[in-house]
Amino acid sequence: MRILLVEDDRMIGEVMEQSLRDACYAVDWVCDGQAALLAFDTQHYDAALLDLGLPKKDGFEVLRTLRNNQNQVPLLLVSARDALADRINGLDAGADDYLIKPFEMAELLARLRAVIRRKAGVGNPILSNGYLSLDPVTHEVSLNGQQSRLSSREFSLLQALLIRPGAILSRAELENRIYGWNQEVESNAVEFLIHALRKKLGNETIKNVRGVGWMVDKAG
């Protein structure tokens, strides 16, 4: 999944970026509100983490602009502003959740998973198509009761497919969910990851629709 991180504090941003990458997210990081709106205009994101006290355009202005433009990206406000009025204003402006700094990364990651699930209309934290199940916390996949642990990019690719079983994702769409800015993408990276997943899970778990992309079946 691809996340936009909007945070102007370098030290906090570096910790958040690395923690998100460690949790298998592709992360793009910008430091002001104007750059955030430009990023949203040019890239699809699965979720966003937005500070309020930003240069150029503050977080409230970014949030209102997104929602006025019908951009429904799952969005978590992360701010040191702990006043009740700020929390109410943020949620009423369209944020999906509000987390006060300082925070534990484990809580931020849990809240991020929750807002992504809610926007996808998925209540169960385990992603499944009926016979294949993926745990976003442990990064373990289960096929008919047999468990395997995945690499970070194997997990990211399978997660992208299992969020919408039956939907076909192209190479470009999968690359966008696996790699962030400044991460080199080799020409056969998606094929290599799918080959690795098929070795662990069987050739029929990920299906190729020739000339279009890849999918996992819906539950039968």
Secondary structure by P-SEA (a helix, b strand, c coil): cbbbbbbccaaaaaaaaaaaaaaccbbbbbccaaaaaaaaacccccbbbbbcccccccaaaaaaaaaaaccccbbbbbcccccaaaaaaaaaacccccccccccaaaaaaaaaaaaaaaacccccccccccbbbbccccccccccbbbbbcaaaaaaaaaaaccccccccaaaaaaaccccccccccaaaaaaaaaaaaaccccccccccccbbbbbccc
